[in-house]
């Protein structure tokens, strides 16, 4: 009972910190773009033909679009698609919902062009399916996990991103946010139990070690955080000078937490379950048996990390397959090195979390029964 009161107070304190972060922010306080970006539905394909560009044939479309959202709502506009050389022209059909950007040319004439599809409908359907299955399969724990996820998003979008956008150190901001995120997500998802507190401690220790390793190897491999177009583009918008190396480290920290918290709670639960089955088991034997299961977790999670990063980088890997440069040179490209460091540091954090969390859980049981 005493432990439950302590963890509950810890949780409430973390929740108050979370809402303090949120209440001091003004999310998405950006200049309105409603007069520039519109949404519309294609209602007619006026013309469609093949045109020649530098001895290459490509498709051209002239479309009529009814504006459904924005300052020109209700109006019909004409948009040309495929008017400049492109490696692949997207062909639109009647009924497609699209994002439309418009501006004025030197003579004051309005010019419209399509920037992308409106994809919110598919996203909403997928999210609803995710919520329904989470609650049906995981019941109460699934529901509270969704609440924890929502609070995490609030902290990220209402505190972390605005603070980084304001020019603050990304690493400090992420570490401060994790002070609230870790206890909130753990206690909401897994309950106010002693094993949850142990998982939090194990996760925190493993995460601190991961942060240290990340900093060491980002510097050792001379990573600058400028390997992606998105990072470079950040330097040209908003007037903020971002710490790109700090952004890289912050991203590694957040991504690693998503892996460590899973294995920390699993390993703690294993220790408690084994002890509940055989209460006369020695602490050393309990640790050995729990670690054996932890080894299976390590093997499967490392494989998962490799597959996740490989899946996300397939286009990049295919480019390098067709690259005649030596393998050692390809490994030294910052874009490749960044993913390698990210994967290996995350894996090391995962490996460390198993013995740390297992030892803390066994130590807790030993103290409770001596």
Residue pairs with C-beta under 8 A, 6 or more apart in sequence:
3 194
3 197
4 192
4 193
7 187
7 192
7 193
7 194
7 196
7 197
8 192
10 183
10 187
10 197
11 183
11 184
11 187
11 188
11 192
14 179
14 180
14 183
14 184
15 151
15 180
15 184
17 179
17 180
18 151
18 154
18 155
18 180
18 181
18 184
21 155
21 158
21 159
21 176
21 177
21 180
22 154
22 155
22 158
22 159
24 159
25 158
25 159
25 162
25 163
26 162
27 157
27 158
27 162
29 162
34 70
34 71
35 70
35 71
36 101
36 102
36 103
37 70
37 99
37 100
37 101
37 115
38 67
38 69
38 70
38 71
38 72
38 73
38 99
38 100
38 101
38 102
39 67
39 68
39 69
39 70
39 97
39 98
39 99
39 100
39 118
40 65
40 66
40 67
40 68
40 69
40 77
40 97
40 98
40 100
41 65
41 66
41 68
41 95
41 96
41 97
41 98
42 63
42 64
42 65
42 92
42 93
42 94
42 95
42 96
42 97
42 98
43 64
43 65
43 66
43 76
43 94
44 63
44 64
44 94
45 61
45 62
45 63
45 64
45 92
45 93
45 94
46 62
46 63
46 64
46 78
47 60
47 61
47 62
48 59
48 60
48 61
48 62
48 91
49 59
49 60
50 57
50 58
50 59
50 60
51 57
51 58
51 59
51 60
51 82
53 84
53 85
54 85
56 85
58 82
58 85
58 86
58 89
59 82
59 89
59 91
60 80
60 81
60 82
60 83
60 89
61 80
61 81
61 82
61 91
61 92
62 78
62 79
62 80
62 81
63 78
63 79
63 80
63 81
63 92
63 114
64 76
64 77
64 78
64 79
65 76
65 77
65 78
65 79
65 98
65 100
65 112
65 114
66 74
66 75
66 76
67 73
67 74
67 75
67 76
67 77
67 100
68 97
70 100
72 102
77 100
77 102
77 112
78 112
79 100
79 112
79 113
79 114
80 113
81 89
81 90
81 91
81 92
81 113
81 114
82 89
92 98
92 114
96 117
97 117
97 118
97 121
98 114
98 115
98 116
98 117
98 118
99 114
99 115
99 116
99 117
99 118
100 112
100 113
100 114
100 115
101 112
101 113
101 114
101 115
102 110
102 111
102 112
102 113
103 110
103 111
104 110
104 111
105 111
131 146
134 142
134 143
134 145
134 146
135 142
135 143
135 146
136 142
138 145
141 189
141 190
141 191
144 188
144 189
145 185
145 188
145 189
147 188
148 184
148 185
148 188
148 189
149 185
151 181
151 184
151 185
151 188
152 181
152 184
152 185
155 177
155 180
155 181
156 177
159 173
159 177
160 173
160 174
160 177
163 173
164 170
164 173
164 242
164 247
164 250
165 238
165 240
166 240
167 240
167 241
167 242
169 243
169 246
170 242
170 243
170 246
170 247
170 249
170 250
171 211
171 246
171 249
171 250
171 253
173 250
174 250
174 253
174 254
175 211
175 253
178 207
178 253
178 257
181 257
182 200
182 203
182 204
182 257
182 261
183 200
185 261
186 196
186 199
186 200
186 203
186 261
186 265
187 196
189 265
190 196
190 199
190 265
194 364
195 265
195 268
195 269
195 271
195 272
195 361
196 265
196 268
198 268
198 357
198 360
198 361
198 364
199 261
199 264
199 265
199 267
199 268
199 357
200 264
201 357
201 360
202 264
202 267
202 268
202 353
202 356
202 357
202 360
202 361
203 257
203 260
203 261
203 264
203 353
203 357
205 352
205 356
206 260
206 264
206 349
206 350
206 352
206 353
206 356
206 357
207 253
207 256
207 257
207 260
207 349
209 349
209 352
210 252
210 253
210 256
210 260
210 345
210 346
210 348
210 349
210 352
211 249
211 253
213 345
213 348
213 349
214 249
214 252
214 253
214 256
214 341
214 345
215 249
217 341
217 344
217 345
218 245
218 248
218 249
218 252
218 341
221 337
221 341
222 334
223 245
223 248
223 334
223 337
223 338
223 341
224 244
224 245
224 334
225 231
225 243
225 244
225 245
225 246
225 247
225 248
225 338
226 232
226 244
226 334
227 333
227 334
227 335
227 338
228 335
231 242
231 244
231 247
234 240
234 242
234 244
234 247
235 241
235 242
235 244
248 338
251 342
252 341
252 342
252 345
252 346
255 342
255 346
256 345
256 346
256 349
256 350
259 301
259 305
259 346
259 349
259 350
260 349
260 350
260 353
262 301
263 294
263 297
263 298
263 301
263 350
263 353
263 354
263 357
264 353
264 357
266 297
267 290
267 293
267 294
267 297
267 353
267 354
267 357
267 358
267 361
268 357
268 358
268 360
268 361
270 290
270 293
270 294
270 358
271 286
271 290
271 358
271 361
271 362
271 365
272 361
272 365
274 281
274 286
274 289
274 290
275 281
275 286
275 365
281 289
283 362
283 363
283 365
283 366
286 362
286 365
287 358
287 359
287 362
290 358
290 361
290 362
291 354
291 355
291 358
294 354
294 355
294 358
295 354
297 354
298 350
298 351
298 354
301 347
301 350
302 347
302 350
302 351
305 343
305 346
305 347
305 350
306 343
309 339
309 342
309 343
310 317
313 339
316 335
316 336
320 330
320 336
323 330
330 336
331 337
331 340
